[in-house]
Amino acid sequence: MTHDHHGPDLIPTPAQRASALTPPPGRTGGDLVMETLHGLGATTVFGLPGQHALGMFDALRRAPMEYVGVRVENNAGFAADAYGRVTGEAAPLLLSTGPGALTSLAALQEAAAASAPVLAISSQIPVAGLGGGRHGYLHELRDQQASFRDVVKSVHTVRTASQIPTAVAEAWRSALTAPHGPVWVEIPADVLSAGTTLPQVTAPDATPDHPAPRPELTAVAADWLGRAERPVIIAGGGVVRADAAGKLTALAERIQAPVVTTFGGKGAFAWDHPLSLQSWMEDRHTTAFLEEADVVLVVGSGLGELSSHYGTFTPGGRIIQVDADLGKLEANYPALGIHADARLALTALLETVPEREDPDAAERVAATLAAIRDRIDGQGLDTEQRVLAAVREALPDTSPSFWDMTILGYWAWSAFDARRPGTFHSGQGAGGLGYAYPAALGAAVADPTRPVLAVSGDGGALYSIAELATARQHDLPVTWLIVDDGGYGILREYMNEAFGTTTATELSRPDYAALAAAFHIPATTTSVETLAADLAEALAAPGPSVVVLPVHLRMFAATHEESREG
């Protein structure tokens, strides 16, 4: 029997044999973790030390990797999430047992929802305490991995030192196999700290898989698109993650199909392209446009709550859905489901779909965008539009921006021109507060040569104040725009609309500029009129900065109830 081998060379070199026979002294299970990560290509790790994880952190000082210490585990998870989003690499996240590990759960949920590759490695109580008994160990949970199993893509447990390299490599492969996502590895504290005579880990093989489309399905999809009279494309985050924006544009132009991007897909298609419906997913005019199509090609989106205009989208034609996440195919709408990486699927379609002409497509797009603008302009929201325009004016085109769950962020989902694929990110996957600032720090670690913007409301900002210390310690070029309205602004609107009054939405207002100054970070309190200039100045300065904008913003009126009534 013969076997094809596609991994690293199985025959060790003389140097590898010598190294294996005489491993350096003083190594532990923690060193096996670090050697495996280094061999896989990791250059940066995020985390927070704890007593059970000290064996792993001690080994870190012997590893050729940069360590970014974040002040709260959840924020460390957000930073790793953003690092994974902007680099496409798995970001190691080092955690300690019990409370430390559990504090990261909300960040891992966001990474799962946004398909961000995060490799969480946590300690566990000593081996003798495992099995579900109540032994009284510090940080003990009856079944720690059970807390993570429903959140992450895969769980990898280690009980002996010899299992470490394979478990870490398998987790790495899982994190980077499309769809990307967070994974969980747990290793008992005594295994991490115990000495080992195992040879140094070299060249672990963990090549991720990228699902290719089945040719019979792309043949049907190409036929539908080629014969369509009014095709349209919905481009989701899977297009951005697959680096497929160029393929998307080529296909849209080939078949003259208008394109709307989901909030996660912003930047996948040029904002000012004649075929661009931009990202007005939360507008009945866009929904109507999609419903008039006879074929809707959905690439890299599950057509969830936001991307279906809260379920009011009722397709009038056929749907082709391409997604690397098998579970999302036809989860919300019947479709010709194609399980594939977005880039591979778009490439296959470009090779088979015939060209078509539609001289009216650009005109229909322009008319729809004009109707949307008229609706927004008629609501007296000049301040909100001026603020968003000021942010766009100040932010360099190549700089990434990270937006919290805040009114200005919700405006940005629909109305902000991202200009480049992979430069717009928000916490809308899971929808928790506190994402923007620690995520921006992770992006700045990935590429410190360009400024990074974080945008938070004051409610979300209070989740992340501790990370001003991280920004200062690592001198990260992140400008934090805090929109201070003294409370949870969007919840005010929701409660007033639903109940006629508010409860628990108001917050005491610290002096955010003074708080930043306490961390030796320059800060400016600005106004709507001076925002563009103050923000541009802060972004141009080296290192971290804070810009505080005291203003009450309002959200544009929703239209999904109108769609239901219509």
C-alpha positions as CSV (number, residue, x, y, z in Angstrom):
1,M,0.0,0.0,0.0
2,T,1.3,3.5,-0.8
3,H,0.5,6.8,0.7
4,D,0.8,10.2,-0.8
5,H,2.5,12.6,1.6
6,H,1.9,16.3,1.4
7,G,3.2,17.5,4.8
8,P,6.8,18.2,5.9
9,D,9.6,15.9,5.1
10,L,9.4,12.8,7.4
11,I,13.2,12.1,7.1
12,P,15.0,14.2,9.7
13,T,18.1,16.1,8.7
14,P,21.4,15.4,10.7
15,A,20.8,18.7,12.6
16,Q,17.3,17.7,13.5
17,R,18.5,14.3,14.7
18,A,21.1,15.8,16.9
19,S,18.7,18.3,18.3
20,A,16.1,15.6,19.0
21,L,18.6,13.4,20.8
22,T,20.0,16.3,23.0
23,P,17.1,18.7,23.8
24,P,18.1,21.8,25.8
25,P,17.7,21.4,29.6
26,G,15.1,23.2,31.6
27,R,12.2,22.8,29.3
28,T,8.6,22.2,30.4
29,G,5.2,21.5,28.9
30,G,4.8,25.2,28.4
31,D,7.8,25.1,26.1
32,L,6.1,22.5,24.0
33,V,3.2,25.0,23.6
34,M,5.5,27.8,22.6
35,E,7.6,25.7,20.2
36,T,4.5,24.4,18.5
37,L,3.1,27.9,18.1
38,H,6.4,29.2,16.7
39,G,6.6,26.3,14.3
40,L,3.1,27.0,13.1
41,G,4.1,30.6,12.3
42,A,2.8,32.5,15.3
43,T,4.7,35.7,16.0
44,T,2.4,37.4,18.5
45,V,0.4,36.2,21.5
46,F,-2.2,37.9,23.6
47,G,-3.3,37.1,27.1
48,L,-3.2,37.6,30.9
49,P,-1.2,35.4,33.3
50,G,-2.7,33.5,36.2
51,Q,-1.3,31.1,38.7
52,H,-2.3,27.9,36.8
53,A,-0.9,29.2,33.5
54,L,2.5,30.3,34.9
55,G,4.3,27.4,33.3
56,M,3.1,28.6,29.9
57,F,4.0,32.2,30.6
58,D,7.5,31.2,31.9
59,A,8.1,29.4,28.6
60,L,7.0,32.5,26.7
61,R,10.2,34.4,27.8
62,R,12.2,31.7,25.9
63,A,10.1,31.9,22.8
64,P,10.8,34.2,19.8
65,M,7.3,35.8,19.9
66,E,5.9,39.1,21.0
67,Y,3.6,39.1,24.0
68,V,0.9,41.7,24.3
69,G,-0.5,41.8,27.9
70,V,-4.0,43.0,28.0
71,R,-5.7,44.0,31.3
72,V,-8.9,42.0,31.1
73,E,-9.3,38.6,29.5
74,N,-12.4,39.6,27.5
75,N,-10.5,42.5,26.1
76,A,-7.6,40.2,25.3
77,G,-10.0,38.1,23.3
78,F,-11.2,41.1,21.4
79,A,-7.6,42.1,20.6
80,A,-6.8,38.6,19.4
81,D,-10.0,38.6,17.3
82,A,-9.0,41.8,15.5
83,Y,-5.5,40.6,15.0
84,G,-6.9,37.5,13.3
85,R,-9.3,39.6,11.2
86,V,-6.7,41.9,9.8
87,T,-3.9,39.4,9.3
88,G,-5.9,36.3,8.4
89,E,-3.6,34.4,10.9
90,A,-4.6,32.6,14.0
91,A,-4.1,34.7,17.1
92,P,-3.0,32.8,20.2
93,L,-4.8,33.9,23.4
94,L,-3.3,32.6,26.6
95,L,-5.6,32.3,29.6
96,S,-5.7,30.8,33.1
97,T,-8.2,28.4,34.6
98,G,-11.7,29.2,35.8
99,P,-12.5,32.9,36.2
100,G,-9.8,34.0,33.8
101,A,-11.0,31.6,31.1
102,L,-14.7,32.3,31.7
103,T,-14.1,36.1,31.4
104,S,-13.1,35.6,27.7
105,L,-16.4,34.0,26.7
106,A,-18.1,37.1,25.3
107,A,-15.0,37.8,23.1
108,L,-14.9,34.2,21.8
109,Q,-18.6,34.5,21.0
110,E,-17.9,37.5,18.9
111,A,-15.0,35.8,17.2
112,A,-17.3,32.8,16.4
113,A,-20.0,35.0,15.0
114,A,-17.6,37.0,12.9
115,S,-15.4,34.0,11.8
116,A,-12.3,35.4,13.4
117,P,-9.4,32.9,13.9
118,V,-8.5,32.9,17.6
119,L,-6.5,30.1,19.2
120,A,-7.4,30.2,22.9
121,I,-5.1,28.1,25.1
122,S,-6.1,27.8,28.8
123,S,-4.7,26.1,31.8
124,Q,-6.8,23.6,33.7
125,I,-6.7,22.3,37.3
126,P,-4.0,19.6,37.9
127,V,-4.6,16.2,36.3
128,A,-5.5,14.5,39.6
129,G,-8.5,16.9,40.0
130,L,-10.1,16.2,36.6
131,G,-13.1,14.0,36.1
132,G,-15.9,16.1,37.6
133,G,-15.3,15.6,41.3
134,R,-15.4,18.5,43.8
135,H,-11.8,18.4,45.0
136,G,-11.6,22.1,46.0
137,Y,-8.8,23.2,43.7
138,L,-8.3,26.8,43.1
139,H,-10.4,27.9,40.1
140,E,-12.0,24.5,39.8
141,L,-14.9,23.9,37.5
142,R,-16.6,20.5,37.2
143,D,-16.2,20.6,33.4
144,Q,-14.4,23.7,32.2
145,Q,-14.5,22.8,28.5
146,A,-18.3,22.4,28.6
147,S,-18.5,26.2,29.1
148,F,-16.8,26.7,25.8
149,R,-18.0,23.9,23.6
150,D,-21.1,25.7,22.4
151,V,-19.2,28.9,21.6
152,V,-16.0,27.8,19.8
153,K,-15.5,25.7,16.6
154,S,-13.6,22.9,18.3
155,V,-12.3,21.8,21.7
156,H,-8.9,20.1,22.2
157,T,-8.0,18.6,25.5
158,V,-4.5,17.7,26.7
159,R,-3.7,15.4,29.6
160,T,0.0,14.6,28.9
161,A,3.0,16.5,27.6
162,S,3.3,14.3,24.5
163,Q,-0.3,15.4,23.4
164,I,0.5,19.1,23.4
165,P,2.1,19.5,19.9
166,T,-0.7,17.6,18.1
167,A,-3.5,19.2,20.0
168,V,-2.2,22.7,19.4
169,A,-1.5,22.0,15.7
170,E,-5.0,20.5,15.2
171,A,-6.6,23.5,16.9
172,W,-4.6,25.8,14.6
173,R,-5.8,24.0,11.6
174,S,-9.4,24.2,12.8
175,A,-9.2,27.9,13.5
176,L,-7.9,28.7,10.0
177,T,-10.1,26.2,8.0
178,A,-12.9,28.1,6.4
179,P,-15.0,29.3,8.0
180,H,-12.4,30.7,10.4
181,G,-13.3,30.8,14.1
182,P,-12.1,30.5,17.7
183,V,-10.9,27.2,19.0
184,W,-10.2,26.0,22.6
185,V,-7.2,24.1,24.0
186,E,-6.9,23.3,27.7
187,I,-3.9,21.9,29.4
188,P,-3.6,21.0,33.1
189,A,-1.4,23.3,35.2
190,D,1.0,20.5,36.3
191,V,1.5,19.4,32.7
192,L,2.4,22.9,31.7
193,S,4.9,23.3,34.6
194,A,6.5,19.8,34.6
195,G,9.8,19.3,33.0
196,T,10.0,17.4,29.7
197,T,12.7,15.5,27.9
198,L,10.7,15.4,24.7
199,P,12.6,16.8,21.7
200,Q,12.0,20.4,20.5
201,V,8.9,20.7,18.3
202,T,9.9,21.4,14.6
203,A,7.7,22.1,11.6
204,P,4.3,20.9,12.8
205,D,2.0,20.4,9.8
206,A,-1.4,22.2,10.2
207,T,-2.4,23.3,6.7
208,P,-6.0,24.5,6.8
209,D,-8.6,23.3,4.3
210,H,-10.6,25.6,2.0
211,P,-13.8,24.0,0.7
212,A,-14.0,24.1,-3.1
213,P,-17.4,24.3,-4.8
214,R,-18.9,21.2,-6.4
215,P,-18.7,21.7,-10.2
216,E,-22.3,20.5,-10.9
217,L,-23.6,23.2,-8.5
218,T,-21.6,26.1,-10.0
219,A,-22.8,24.9,-13.5
220,V,-26.4,25.4,-12.4
221,A,-25.6,28.7,-10.7
222,A,-23.8,30.0,-13.8
223,D,-26.8,29.0,-15.9
224,W,-29.2,30.8,-13.6
225,L,-27.1,33.9,-13.6
226,G,-26.5,33.8,-17.3
227,R,-30.3,33.7,-18.1
228,A,-31.4,36.1,-15.3
229,E,-33.1,39.3,-16.3
230,R,-32.5,41.2,-13.0
231,P,-29.7,39.5,-11.1
232,V,-28.4,41.0,-7.9
233,I,-25.5,40.1,-5.5
234,I,-25.5,40.2,-1.7
235,A,-21.8,40.2,-0.6
236,G,-21.1,39.2,3.0
237,G,-18.1,39.0,5.3
238,G,-17.0,35.8,3.7
239,V,-16.0,37.8,0.6
240,V,-13.7,40.0,2.7
241,R,-12.2,37.1,4.7
242,A,-11.5,35.2,1.5
243,D,-9.8,38.2,-0.1
244,A,-12.3,37.9,-2.9
245,A,-13.2,41.5,-3.5
246,G,-11.6,41.6,-6.9
247,K,-13.4,38.4,-8.0
248,L,-16.7,39.9,-6.8
249,T,-16.2,43.0,-8.8
250,A,-15.2,41.1,-11.9
251,L,-18.3,38.9,-11.7
252,A,-20.7,41.8,-11.0
253,E,-19.4,43.7,-14.0
254,R,-19.5,40.6,-16.2
255,I,-23.2,40.0,-15.5
256,Q,-24.1,43.6,-14.7
257,A,-25.5,42.7,-11.3
258,P,-26.0,45.4,-8.7
259,V,-24.2,44.6,-5.4
260,V,-25.2,45.3,-1.8
261,T,-22.8,44.5,1.0
262,T,-23.8,43.3,4.4
263,F,-22.4,45.1,7.4
264,G,-19.7,42.5,7.7
265,G,-19.0,42.7,4.0
266,K,-18.4,46.4,3.9
267,G,-15.5,47.3,1.6
268,A,-15.9,44.2,-0.5
269,F,-17.4,46.3,-3.4
270,A,-16.5,49.9,-4.2
271,W,-18.9,52.4,-2.5
272,D,-19.1,54.6,-5.6
273,H,-19.2,51.9,-8.2
274,P,-22.2,52.4,-10.6
275,L,-23.6,49.0,-9.6
276,S,-23.1,49.6,-5.8
277,L,-26.2,49.7,-3.6
278,Q,-23.6,50.3,-0.8
279,S,-24.6,48.7,2.5
280,W,-28.1,50.0,3.2
281,M,-29.4,46.6,4.4
282,E,-31.7,48.3,6.9
283,D,-33.8,50.1,4.4
284,R,-37.1,49.1,2.7
285,H,-35.9,50.5,-0.6
286,T,-33.0,48.1,-0.7
287,T,-35.3,45.3,0.4
288,A,-37.7,46.1,-2.4
289,F,-34.8,46.1,-4.9
290,L,-33.7,42.7,-3.8
291,E,-37.2,41.3,-3.9
292,E,-37.6,42.4,-7.5
293,A,-34.6,40.3,-8.6
294,D,-35.2,37.1,-10.4
295,V,-31.9,35.6,-9.2
296,V,-30.1,36.7,-5.9
297,L,-26.5,35.5,-5.5
298,V,-25.6,35.5,-1.8
299,V,-21.8,35.1,-1.2
300,G,-20.4,34.7,2.3
301,S,-23.6,35.6,4.2
302,G,-26.1,33.5,6.1
303,L,-28.9,36.1,5.5
304,G,-29.4,36.4,9.2
305,E,-31.5,39.0,11.1
306,L,-29.6,42.1,10.0
307,S,-28.9,40.9,6.5
308,S,-32.5,40.1,5.8
309,H,-33.9,43.4,7.2
310,Y,-35.1,41.6,10.3
311,G,-36.6,38.8,8.3
312,T,-38.8,41.1,6.1
313,F,-36.9,40.2,2.9
314,T,-39.3,38.1,0.9
315,P,-37.5,37.0,-2.3
316,G,-39.4,37.1,-5.5
317,G,-36.9,35.0,-7.4
318,R,-34.4,32.2,-6.9
319,I,-31.5,32.4,-4.4
320,I,-28.0,31.0,-4.9
321,Q,-26.2,30.9,-1.6
322,V,-22.4,30.4,-1.3
323,D,-20.9,29.9,2.2
324,A,-17.9,28.2,3.7
325,D,-20.1,27.5,6.8
326,L,-22.1,24.4,5.9
327,G,-24.6,25.1,8.7
328,K,-25.6,28.5,7.2
329,L,-26.7,27.1,3.8
330,E,-30.5,27.4,3.6
331,A,-30.7,28.2,7.3
332,N,-33.0,31.1,6.6
333,Y,-34.1,30.8,3.0
334,P,-34.5,28.0,0.5
335,A,-31.6,28.3,-2.0
336,L,-29.2,26.5,-4.3
337,G,-26.7,26.0,-1.5
338,I,-23.0,25.8,-2.5
339,H,-20.6,24.9,0.3
340,A,-17.4,26.7,-0.7
341,D,-14.8,29.3,0.1
342,A,-16.0,32.6,-1.5
343,R,-12.9,33.2,-3.6
344,L,-13.0,29.6,-5.0
345,A,-16.7,29.8,-5.8
346,L,-16.4,33.3,-7.5
347,T,-13.5,32.0,-9.5
348,A,-15.5,29.1,-10.7
349,L,-18.4,31.2,-11.6
350,L,-16.2,33.7,-13.6
351,E,-14.9,30.7,-15.6
352,T,-18.4,29.6,-16.6
353,V,-21.0,32.4,-16.5
354,P,-21.6,34.2,-19.8
355,E,-21.5,37.9,-20.1
356,R,-24.7,39.8,-20.1
357,E,-25.7,43.4,-20.7
358,D,-28.1,45.5,-18.7
359,P,-28.1,49.2,-19.6
360,D,-30.7,50.0,-17.0
361,A,-28.9,48.4,-13.9
362,A,-26.9,51.4,-12.9
363,E,-29.9,53.7,-13.4
364,R,-32.0,51.5,-11.1
365,V,-29.2,51.5,-8.5
366,A,-29.0,55.3,-8.6
367,A,-32.7,55.7,-8.2
368,T,-32.8,53.4,-5.2
369,L,-29.9,55.3,-3.5
370,A,-31.7,58.6,-4.2
371,A,-34.8,57.3,-2.5
372,I,-32.8,56.2,0.5
373,R,-31.1,59.6,0.7
374,D,-34.4,61.4,0.5
375,R,-35.8,59.3,3.3
376,I,-32.8,60.0,5.6
377,D,-32.6,63.7,4.7
378,G,-36.3,64.1,5.6
379,Q,-35.7,63.1,9.3
380,G,-33.8,66.1,10.6
381,L,-30.6,64.2,11.2
382,D,-28.1,66.7,10.0
383,T,-25.9,66.4,13.1
384,E,-25.5,62.6,12.8
385,Q,-24.6,62.9,9.1
386,R,-22.1,65.6,9.8
387,V,-20.4,63.6,12.5
388,L,-20.1,60.5,10.3
389,A,-18.8,62.6,7.4
390,A,-16.2,64.2,9.8
391,V,-15.0,60.7,10.8
392,R,-14.7,59.7,7.2
393,E,-12.8,62.9,6.3
394,A,-10.3,62.4,9.1
395,L,-9.6,58.7,8.7
396,P,-6.9,57.7,6.2
397,D,-8.3,55.4,3.5
398,T,-5.9,52.5,4.5
399,S,-6.6,52.8,8.3
400,P,-8.8,50.2,9.9
401,S,-11.7,51.3,12.1
402,F,-13.4,49.4,14.9
403,W,-16.9,50.3,16.0
404,D,-18.7,49.5,19.2
405,M,-22.4,48.8,19.5
406,T,-23.4,52.5,19.7
407,I,-25.6,54.9,17.7
408,L,-22.7,56.2,15.6
409,G,-21.7,52.6,14.9
410,Y,-25.2,51.7,13.7
411,W,-25.1,54.7,11.4
412,A,-21.7,53.5,10.1
413,W,-23.1,50.0,9.3
414,S,-25.3,51.5,6.6
415,A,-23.8,54.9,5.7
416,F,-20.0,54.7,6.1
417,D,-17.8,54.2,3.1
418,A,-15.1,51.7,4.2
419,R,-13.1,52.4,1.0
420,R,-10.9,49.3,1.4
421,P,-11.8,45.6,2.1
422,G,-10.9,44.6,5.6
423,T,-10.8,48.1,7.1
424,F,-14.2,48.2,8.7
425,H,-15.0,46.1,11.8
426,S,-17.6,46.1,14.4
427,G,-18.9,44.0,17.3
428,Q,-22.2,43.3,15.4
429,G,-21.6,39.5,15.2
430,A,-22.5,38.8,18.8
431,G,-23.6,42.4,19.6
432,G,-21.9,42.8,23.0
433,L,-20.5,46.1,24.3
434,G,-16.8,46.9,24.7
435,Y,-15.4,45.5,21.4
436,A,-14.0,48.6,19.6
437,Y,-11.1,49.8,21.7
438,P,-9.4,46.5,22.6
439,A,-10.0,45.3,19.0
440,A,-8.3,48.4,17.7
441,L,-5.3,47.7,19.9
442,G,-5.0,44.2,18.4
443,A,-5.1,45.7,14.9
444,A,-2.4,48.2,15.8
445,V,-0.2,45.3,17.1
446,A,-0.7,43.6,13.7
447,D,0.4,46.7,11.8
448,P,1.8,49.6,13.9
449,T,2.7,51.6,10.8
450,R,-0.8,53.0,10.2
451,P,-3.1,54.7,12.7
452,V,-6.2,52.8,13.9
453,L,-9.5,54.3,14.9
454,A,-11.8,53.0,17.7
455,V,-15.4,54.4,18.1
456,S,-17.4,53.8,21.3
457,G,-20.2,55.3,23.1
458,D,-19.6,56.2,26.7
459,G,-21.5,53.0,27.8
460,G,-19.2,50.8,25.8
461,A,-16.1,52.8,26.6
462,L,-16.5,52.0,30.3
463,Y,-15.9,48.3,29.5
464,S,-12.5,49.2,28.1
465,I,-11.0,52.0,30.2
466,A,-8.4,49.6,31.7
467,E,-6.9,49.1,28.2
468,L,-5.6,52.6,28.1
469,A,-2.8,51.1,30.2
470,T,-2.2,48.5,27.4
471,A,-2.1,51.2,24.8
472,R,0.3,53.3,26.7
473,Q,2.6,50.4,27.7
474,H,2.9,49.2,24.1
475,D,2.7,52.7,22.6
476,L,0.0,51.6,20.1
477,P,-1.2,54.1,17.4
478,V,-4.9,53.9,18.3
479,T,-7.1,57.0,18.5
480,W,-10.2,56.4,20.5
481,L,-13.3,58.5,19.7
482,I,-15.7,58.4,22.6
483,V,-19.2,59.7,21.9
484,D,-20.4,60.8,25.3
485,D,-24.2,61.2,25.7
486,G,-24.4,60.2,29.4
487,G,-25.9,56.8,29.0
488,Y,-26.9,53.9,26.7
489,G,-28.2,56.1,23.9
490,I,-29.8,53.4,21.7
491,L,-31.5,51.7,24.6
492,R,-33.0,55.1,25.5
493,E,-34.5,55.2,22.0
494,Y,-35.7,51.6,22.2
495,M,-37.3,52.0,25.7
496,N,-39.0,55.3,24.8
497,E,-40.4,53.8,21.7
498,A,-41.6,50.7,23.4
499,F,-42.6,51.9,26.9
500,G,-42.8,55.7,26.7
501,T,-40.1,56.1,29.3
502,T,-36.6,54.8,30.2
503,T,-35.1,52.7,33.0
504,A,-31.5,52.0,33.8
505,T,-30.2,53.9,30.7
506,E,-28.5,56.9,32.4
507,L,-24.9,56.9,33.5
508,S,-22.8,59.2,35.5
509,R,-20.3,61.0,33.3
510,P,-16.6,60.8,34.2
511,D,-14.1,63.2,32.7
512,Y,-12.8,60.9,29.9
513,A,-10.1,63.4,28.9
514,A,-8.8,63.5,32.5
515,L,-9.0,59.7,32.7
516,A,-6.8,59.4,29.6
517,A,-4.4,62.0,31.0
518,A,-4.0,59.8,34.1
519,F,-2.7,57.1,31.8
520,H,-0.4,59.7,30.1
521,I,-2.4,59.6,26.9
522,P,-3.1,62.9,25.2
523,A,-6.8,63.7,25.0
524,T,-9.0,66.3,23.4
525,T,-12.6,67.3,24.0
526,T,-14.1,68.3,20.7
527,S,-17.4,69.4,19.1
528,V,-19.3,68.6,16.0
529,E,-17.8,71.6,14.3
530,T,-14.2,70.8,15.2
531,L,-14.4,67.0,15.1
532,A,-12.8,66.5,11.6
533,A,-9.8,68.6,12.4
534,D,-9.3,67.3,16.0
535,L,-9.7,63.7,14.9
536,A,-7.3,64.1,12.0
537,E,-4.7,65.7,14.3
538,A,-5.0,62.8,16.8
539,L,-4.7,60.2,14.1
540,A,-1.6,61.8,12.7
541,A,0.2,62.0,16.0
542,P,2.3,58.9,17.1
543,G,1.1,56.7,19.9
544,P,-2.3,56.5,21.5
545,S,-4.8,59.3,21.8
546,V,-8.4,60.0,22.9
547,V,-11.0,62.3,21.4
548,V,-14.2,62.9,23.4
549,L,-17.3,64.2,21.6
550,P,-20.1,65.2,24.0
551,V,-23.2,65.0,21.8
552,H,-26.7,63.3,21.8
553,L,-27.2,61.4,18.5
554,R,-30.3,59.9,17.2
555,M,-30.8,56.8,15.0
556,F,-32.6,57.1,11.6
557,A,-36.1,55.6,11.6
558,A,-36.4,51.9,11.0
559,T,-38.3,50.6,8.1
560,H,-38.7,46.9,8.7
561,E,-42.1,47.4,10.3
562,E,-43.2,49.3,7.2
563,S,-41.9,46.3,5.1
564,R,-44.0,43.9,7.2
565,E,-47.1,46.1,6.8
566,G,-46.5,46.5,3.0
